[in-house]
Amino acid sequence: MIPTLEDIREAAKLIDGAVMLTPCLPAPKLSELTGAEVSVKYENLQVTNAFKERGALVKLLSLGKAERERGVIAMSAGNHAQAVAYHARRLGIPATIVMPKPTPFVKIKATRGYGANVVLAGEVLAEAQAEAERIAEAENLVWVHPYDDPQVIRGQGTIALEMLAADPDLEVLVIPIGGGGLISGMAIAAKALKPEIEIIGVETELYPGMWGALKGKPVKCGGATLAEGIAVKNIGKLTEQIVRKTVDDILLVDETAIERAVNAFLTQQKTMAEGAGAAGLAAMLSEPERFMGRKVGLVLCGGNIDPRLLSSIMVRELARDGRIFSIRISAPDRPGVLGEISTLIGDLDGNILEVSHHRLFLNVPVKGTTLDVTFETHDAEHGKAIIKAMEERDYTIKHLDVAESRV
């Protein structure tokens, strides 16, 4: 059963007042960064900080009294889990959630906090799904699939209704794809309201399942990705059918582009995006010519990211932009050398963040030492000027990346 525009409109009425009508706002700084005219739908402002509440609630509301009493089960890398747990508690429905073991702790903790029974199983969603199916059969629980369900798809489609109501002139919607529930619902609604609108899906290069299905190419899914929310090996059968009919293209993005997009949302928009939530912007940063000068709608579909991971991304982006330099300095082991280097960097308006001495490395002369220095600069040219000044003082400099400097 493929939902229709009318089904999605009815879903919007069902969730009205229970799910936040999130803002869809122009993003001038992202427009400047990408060359397009960008608007962002802030689904990270939902109670569970992700769009999944919409589909989960519509599905739960569709259950009869007997089904609610039996209880529900879902498998999820985090956002669907929280959505089902949150609304199941609101509706008095017992919920069991199966999550992959590598799911970020922030998502596991939040899901338990909403009162669900959390089971950790498998390394990826496919393995978690197998365990969820086993438990569902053994305990006679009602399955709430994260994407391959017409009720869930109806709920996710309400995002497109709201985006086009907020900005009817949008020309392109760029939508992350995991199993395909979000893009399926949004594409049905958007194409029905505005047939000429272009729908672009985004997957990670590590998990290109829907891309491979549409292109008719064999693909391999696997690996650690920042966008674990869309790290789906098994796309939906119903969602694949819908995507084939309604989606214009699918783009693949690498991990660096996702990192850049997460950082851009934080530093430019002052809002938190998890890797999957930033995938649409990652595609725009990867292929700016595809969107240049067009009115583009992005769905920031989730903001559940580990703060430690976010901190690491910010430091890595500062290094990529040349605002943090990490270098290894070879110098004679004598009193005052560290002071000389510190003074030189300070006099040139650099800010030292970290220093590490190495006297016991076997590749260092017995009367020598190496210093690993990480310092902050105004920009890349400023950093190069500081390094040049040290080389002019006969210090030997080797560039390190930020990760290497901390080993």
Phi, psi and omega per residue, in radians:
M1 nan 1.904 3.104
I2 -1.543 2.158 3.140
P3 -1.088 2.690 3.099
T4 -1.908 3.018 3.063
L5 -0.996 -0.707 -3.132
E6 -1.148 -0.657 3.065
D7 -1.036 -0.729 -3.116
I8 -1.230 -0.656 3.060
R9 -1.101 -0.690 3.080
E10 -1.140 -0.649 3.095
A11 -1.092 -0.680 3.119
A12 -1.058 -0.651 3.106
K13 -1.195 -0.663 -3.113
L14 -1.106 -0.696 -3.035
I15 -1.632 -0.053 -3.118
D16 -1.027 2.170 3.135
G17 1.609 -0.347 3.131
A18 -1.790 -0.394 3.089
V19 -2.156 2.408 -3.066
M20 -1.167 2.369 2.964
L21 -1.458 1.650 -3.003
T22 -1.312 2.675 -3.124
P23 -1.242 2.577 2.975
C24 -2.126 1.880 -2.927
L25 -2.205 2.610 3.023
P26 -1.066 2.580 3.139
A27 -2.220 1.410 -3.060
P28 -0.995 -0.653 -3.118
K29 -1.198 -0.666 3.064
L30 -1.231 -0.554 3.070
S31 -1.101 -0.747 3.110
E32 -1.141 -0.651 -3.115
L33 -1.209 -0.608 -3.008
T34 -1.825 -0.354 -3.072
G35 1.493 0.021 3.087
A36 -1.879 3.023 3.053
E37 -1.752 1.774 -2.913
V38 -1.761 2.356 2.921
S39 -2.101 2.555 -3.086
V40 -2.131 2.301 3.025
K41 -1.674 2.001 -2.961
Y42 -1.587 1.280 3.093
E43 -1.281 -0.175 3.051
N44 -1.224 -0.090 3.122
L45 -1.596 -0.021 3.056
Q46 -1.090 2.857 -3.130
V47 -0.965 -0.738 3.113
T48 -1.606 0.147 3.065
N49 1.150 0.480 3.106
A50 -2.788 2.798 -3.055
F51 -1.209 -0.287 -2.964
K52 -1.051 -0.332 -3.138
E53 -1.009 -0.612 -3.059
R54 -1.051 -1.018 -3.109
G55 -1.158 -0.677 -3.139
A56 -1.081 -0.762 -3.121
L57 -1.165 -0.755 3.119
V58 -1.043 -0.738 3.121
K59 -1.106 -0.816 -3.117
L60 -1.107 -0.656 3.129
L61 -1.213 -0.342 -3.140
S62 -1.420 -0.176 -3.080
L63 -1.377 2.519 3.059
G64 -1.388 3.027 -3.092
K65 -1.028 -0.772 -3.114
A66 -1.136 -0.701 3.128
E67 -1.146 -0.690 3.111
R68 -1.108 -0.665 -3.129
E69 -1.203 -0.560 3.098
R70 -1.154 -0.593 -3.081
G71 1.698 2.843 -3.063
V72 -2.111 2.791 3.058
I73 -2.373 2.534 3.110
A74 -2.505 2.740 2.976
M75 -2.100 2.494 -3.021
S76 -2.937 2.653 3.012
A77 -1.468 0.019 3.039
G78 2.622 -0.925 -3.004
N79 -1.327 -0.756 3.062
H80 -1.120 -0.645 3.107
A81 -1.015 -0.870 -3.130
Q82 -1.119 -0.707 -3.120
A83 -1.098 -0.825 3.131
V84 -1.112 -0.779 -3.123
A85 -1.079 -0.775 -3.088
Y86 -1.124 -0.876 -3.071
H87 -1.366 -0.475 3.039
A88 -1.118 -0.727 3.105
R89 -1.115 -0.730 3.117
R90 -1.022 -0.657 -3.058
L91 -1.639 0.006 3.123
G92 1.284 0.555 -3.113
I93 -1.875 2.181 3.071
P94 -1.103 2.410 -3.076
A95 -2.321 2.344 3.004
T96 -2.025 2.313 -3.112
I97 -2.161 2.220 3.059
V98 -1.791 2.185 -3.086
M99 -2.191 2.523 3.040
P100 -1.073 2.583 -3.107
K101 -1.016 -0.634 -3.108
P102 -1.384 0.077 3.134
T103 -0.952 2.332 3.115
P104 -0.898 2.390 -3.057
F105 -1.026 -0.572 -3.134
V106 -1.026 -0.594 3.141
K107 -1.370 -0.658 3.099
I108 -1.103 -0.821 -3.126
K109 -1.065 -0.756 -3.129
A110 -1.119 -0.706 -3.126
T111 -1.121 -0.766 3.073
R112 -1.112 -0.621 -3.138
G113 -1.112 -0.425 3.100
Y114 -1.519 0.096 3.003
G115 1.663 0.104 -3.116
A116 -1.427 2.694 2.964
N117 -1.461 1.930 -3.051
V118 -1.717 2.240 3.074
V119 -2.041 2.188 3.096
L120 -1.704 2.166 -3.081
A121 -2.652 2.344 3.050
G122 1.366 2.924 -3.135
E123 -1.693 -0.392 -3.117
V124 -2.337 2.977 -3.097
L125 -1.026 -0.666 -3.102
A126 -1.053 -0.687 3.130
E127 -1.263 -0.655 3.068
A128 -1.123 -0.655 3.134
Q129 -1.128 -0.715 3.130
A130 -1.068 -0.721 3.119
E131 -1.193 -0.688 3.117
A132 -1.098 -0.708 3.127
E133 -1.133 -0.654 3.107
R134 -1.119 -0.810 -3.136
I135 -1.145 -0.714 -3.126
A136 -1.025 -0.744 -3.133
E137 -1.241 -0.729 -3.081
A138 -1.184 -0.612 -3.037
E139 -1.911 0.108 3.098
N140 0.991 0.823 -3.139
L141 -1.668 2.696 3.129
V142 -1.484 2.243 -3.085
W143 -1.392 2.237 3.031
V144 -2.022 1.641 -3.057
H145 -1.256 2.492 -3.095
P146 -1.241 -0.350 -3.093
Y147 -2.613 -0.569 -2.996
D148 -1.630 1.061 -3.084
D149 -2.601 2.249 -3.095
P150 -1.044 -0.574 3.128
Q151 -1.192 -0.735 3.106
V152 -1.125 -0.757 -3.139
I153 -1.084 -0.713 3.077
R154 -0.963 -0.832 -3.106
G155 -1.096 -0.756 -3.124
Q156 -1.165 -0.517 3.142
G157 -1.120 -0.337 -3.132
T158 -1.119 -0.370 3.104
I159 -1.088 -0.756 -3.135
A160 -1.131 -0.671 3.084
L161 -0.983 -0.806 -3.090
E162 -1.215 -0.672 -3.127
M163 -1.141 -0.769 -3.116
L164 -1.306 -0.425 3.020
A165 -1.218 -0.662 -3.132
A166 -1.312 -0.604 -3.105
D167 -2.550 1.509 -3.091
P168 -1.148 -0.258 -3.080
D169 -1.549 0.078 3.119
L170 -1.003 2.366 -3.128
E171 -1.788 -0.474 -3.071
V172 -2.435 2.416 2.943
L173 -1.985 2.234 3.137
V174 -1.949 2.038 -2.879
I175 -2.269 2.227 3.078
P176 -1.111 2.598 3.110
I177 -2.183 2.185 2.929
G178 -1.925 -1.559 3.020
G179 -1.540 -0.315 3.043
G180 1.930 0.035 -3.105
G181 -1.153 -0.756 -3.120
L182 -1.117 -0.898 -3.080
I183 -1.200 -0.547 3.123
S184 -1.108 -0.918 -3.139
G185 -1.091 -0.772 -3.128
M186 -1.151 -0.691 -3.123
A187 -1.165 -0.714 3.104
I188 -1.013 -0.862 -3.096
A189 -1.177 -0.811 -3.064
A190 -1.140 -0.764 -3.123
K191 -1.182 -0.568 3.105
A192 -1.229 -0.674 -3.134
L193 -1.368 -0.586 -3.032
K194 -2.585 1.498 -3.008
P195 -0.999 -0.487 -3.081
E196 -1.436 -0.130 -3.117
I197 -1.156 2.503 3.141
E198 -1.685 2.337 3.125
I199 -1.951 2.043 -3.132
I200 -2.016 2.158 3.069
G201 -1.624 2.751 3.140
V202 -2.359 2.229 3.019
E203 -2.185 2.842 3.022
T204 -1.397 2.682 3.080
E205 -1.083 -0.444 -3.112
L206 -1.390 -0.376 -3.113
Y207 -2.356 1.241 -3.056
P208 -1.657 0.736 -3.007
G209 -1.045 -0.864 -3.110
M210 -1.210 -0.673 3.084
W211 -1.014 -0.819 3.140
G212 -1.109 -0.686 -3.139
A213 -1.114 -0.765 -3.104
L214 -1.280 -0.580 -3.129
K215 -1.484 -0.178 -3.099
G216 1.201 0.579 -3.097
K217 -2.067 2.463 3.069
P218 -1.223 2.394 -3.136
V219 -2.326 2.755 3.071
K220 -2.006 2.181 3.138
C221 -1.888 2.270 3.102
G222 2.854 2.815 3.110
G223 2.004 2.801 3.135
A224 -1.392 2.167 -3.125
T225 -2.243 2.570 3.044
L226 -1.127 -0.484 -3.104
A227 -1.674 1.063 -3.086
E228 -1.117 -0.383 3.139
G229 -1.167 -0.363 3.081
I230 -2.085 0.357 3.104
A231 -1.491 1.279 -3.019
V232 -1.964 2.146 3.098
K233 -1.419 -0.688 -3.044
N234 -1.880 1.708 3.106
I235 -1.227 2.835 -3.104
G236 -1.331 2.584 3.078
K237 -1.243 -0.764 3.116
L238 -1.189 -0.742 -3.113
T239 -1.149 -0.639 3.086
E240 -1.073 -0.735 3.127
Q241 -1.061 -0.755 -3.135
I242 -1.207 -0.764 -3.115
V243 -1.068 -0.692 3.120
R244 -1.016 -0.604 -3.067
K245 -1.509 -0.437 -2.915
T246 -2.136 -0.321 -3.039
V247 -1.706 2.322 -3.050
D248 -1.408 -0.604 -3.121
D249 -2.883 2.802 3.056
I250 -2.237 2.272 3.113
L251 -1.891 2.605 3.101
L252 -1.918 2.419 -3.117
V253 -2.172 2.584 3.122
D254 -1.620 3.073 -3.048
E255 -1.172 -0.612 3.127
T256 -1.105 -0.740 3.128
A257 -1.106 -0.664 3.122
I258 -1.156 -0.747 3.086
E259 -1.020 -0.809 -3.140
R260 -1.043 -0.700 -3.109
A261 -1.211 -0.735 3.080
V262 -1.030 -0.787 3.137
N263 -1.126 -0.684 -3.130
A264 -1.137 -0.721 3.094
F265 -1.074 -0.696 -3.110
L266 -1.250 -0.840 -3.025
T267 -1.456 -0.565 -3.101
Q268 -1.609 -0.708 -3.071
Q269 -1.813 -0.141 -3.135
K270 1.000 0.731 3.127
T271 -2.441 2.652 -3.076
M272 -1.632 2.294 3.063
A273 -2.217 2.311 2.955
E274 -1.348 3.021 -3.070
G275 -0.998 -0.801 3.130
A276 -1.128 -0.653 -3.137
G277 -1.151 -0.446 -3.110
A278 -1.668 0.035 -3.033
A279 -1.067 -0.649 3.127
G280 -1.088 -0.786 3.098
L281 -1.151 -0.641 3.093
A282 -0.999 -0.699 3.115
A283 -1.140 -0.690 3.130
M284 -1.168 -0.635 3.106
L285 -1.247 -0.541 -3.121
S286 -1.351 -0.639 -3.096
E287 -2.296 1.141 -3.058
P288 -1.064 -0.539 -3.119
E289 -1.119 -0.443 -3.124
R290 -1.176 -0.471 -3.006
F291 -2.071 -0.008 -3.040
M292 -0.916 2.196 3.046
G293 1.335 0.035 -3.088
R294 -1.776 2.759 3.098
K295 -1.519 1.938 -2.991
V296 -2.032 2.325 3.042
G297 -1.827 2.171 3.087
L298 -1.855 2.501 3.030
V299 -1.843 1.890 3.014
L300 -1.424 1.529 -2.853
C301 -1.427 -0.189 3.115
G302 -2.857 2.597 -3.140
G303 -2.252 0.400 -3.112
N304 -1.576 1.531 -3.125
I305 -2.172 2.474 3.118
D306 -1.094 2.192 -3.116
P307 -1.001 -0.624 3.111
R308 -1.117 -0.712 3.117
L309 -1.152 -0.708 3.114
L310 -1.088 -0.713 3.105
S311 -1.065 -0.758 3.125
S312 -1.092 -0.719 3.126
I313 -1.069 -0.741 -3.123
M314 -1.090 -0.749 3.131
V315 -1.141 -0.737 3.131
R316 -1.102 -0.676 3.122
E317 -1.215 -0.623 3.054
L318 -1.075 -0.678 3.102
A319 -1.163 -0.744 3.121
R320 -1.090 -0.608 -3.126
D321 -1.441 -0.029 -3.140
G322 1.355 0.353 3.102
R323 -1.715 -0.158 2.955
I324 -2.303 2.241 3.084
F325 -2.017 2.403 3.007
S326 -2.103 2.174 -3.071
I327 -2.364 2.715 3.005
R328 -1.958 2.136 -3.063
I329 -1.883 2.176 3.023
S330 -1.609 2.248 -3.047
A331 -2.617 2.762 3.028
P332 -1.165 2.531 -3.123
D333 -1.530 1.499 3.136
R334 -2.439 2.761 -3.140
P335 -1.052 2.440 3.042
G336 1.674 -0.213 -3.081
V337 -1.098 -0.815 -3.140
L338 -1.060 -0.698 3.110
G339 -1.109 -0.694 3.118
E340 -1.080 -0.800 -3.105
I341 -1.160 -0.763 3.135
S342 -1.078 -0.746 3.134
T343 -1.114 -0.744 -3.140
L344 -1.065 -0.811 3.134
I345 -1.128 -0.747 -3.140
G346 -1.134 -0.732 3.138
D347 -1.094 -0.477 3.125
L348 -1.643 0.262 3.036
D349 1.227 0.472 2.986
G350 -1.597 2.757 -3.103
N351 -2.150 1.961 -3.111
I352 -1.280 2.244 3.138
L353 -1.773 -0.566 -3.042
E354 -2.773 2.448 3.097
V355 -2.353 2.394 3.090
S356 -2.402 2.226 3.102
H357 -1.549 2.486 3.036
H358 -2.308 1.859 3.098
R359 -1.857 -0.315 -2.980
L360 -1.769 0.015 3.069
F361 -1.087 2.329 -3.099
L362 -1.232 -0.320 3.105
N363 -1.558 0.143 3.079
V364 -1.833 2.285 3.101
P365 -0.945 2.582 -3.058
V366 -1.061 -0.475 3.095
K367 -1.755 0.295 3.137
G368 -2.094 3.086 3.096
T369 -2.642 2.794 2.963
T370 -2.111 2.537 3.100
L371 -2.092 2.166 2.970
D372 -1.636 2.083 -3.074
V373 -2.147 2.221 3.008
T374 -1.941 2.181 -3.091
F375 -2.404 2.688 -3.089
E376 -1.705 2.472 -3.122
T377 -2.296 3.007 3.066
H378 -1.265 -0.685 -3.137
D379 -2.903 -3.108 -3.077
A380 -1.071 -0.717 -3.124
E381 -1.130 -0.663 3.086
H382 -1.074 -0.766 3.118
G383 -1.095 -0.730 3.119
K384 -1.109 -0.629 3.123
A385 -1.135 -0.685 3.114
I386 -1.147 -0.763 3.134
I387 -1.118 -0.715 3.112
K388 -1.062 -0.714 3.130
A389 -1.101 -0.659 3.111
M390 -1.205 -0.687 3.117
E391 -1.139 -0.584 3.096
E392 -1.188 -0.337 3.051
R393 -1.602 0.228 3.070
D394 1.274 0.366 2.979
Y395 -1.482 2.419 3.090
T396 -1.595 2.225 -3.021
I397 -2.023 2.321 2.986
K398 -2.127 2.260 3.113
H399 -1.343 2.397 3.063
L400 -2.098 2.732 2.915
D401 -1.509 2.925 -3.025
V402 -1.074 -0.711 -3.114
A403 -1.124 -0.755 -3.116
E404 -1.105 -0.633 -3.099
S405 -1.188 -0.264 -3.111
R406 -1.760 0.053 3.131
V407 -1.471 nan nan
